[in-house]
Amino acid sequence: MSESEPPRELYPRRSRLPLEVNPFGGAMKRGAVLLYGLLTAGLIGLAAYMALVRGLPLTSGYVAAPAVGAIWFALRLFMTMAPRR
């Protein structure tokens, strides 16, 4: 911080502009939870099908790729559901 610039505490806090408030906030969060939940369940099902029914090894790309995708979307699901500070 340079000497000509006042400290950050001296700036007044600004309120949010009407354009910054998301009118679809609750619906978008519920939609994201639904989408990530469906993708997680679908990818888990696909990985289980490939491993159990088709008999592919766990290291096969047809099993590992959907499993990694399911882990990714499960992480996104938990991040979406967590409260923001």
Stockholm file with secondary structure:
# STOCKHOLM 1.0

chainA/1-85         MSESEPPRELYPRRSRLPLEVNPFGGAMKRGAVLLYGLLTAGLIGLAAYMALVRGLPLTSGYVAAPAVGAIWFALRLFMTMAPRR
#=GR chainA/1-85 SS CCTTSCCGGGSCCCCCCTTTSCTTHHHHHHHHHHHHHHHHHHHHHHHHIIIIISCCCTTSHHHHHHHHHHHHHHHHHHHHHSCCC
#=GC SS_cons        CCTTSCCGGGSCCCCCCTTTSCTTHHHHHHHHHHHHHHHHHHHHHHHHIIIIISCCCTTSHHHHHHHHHHHHHHHHHHHHHSCCC
//
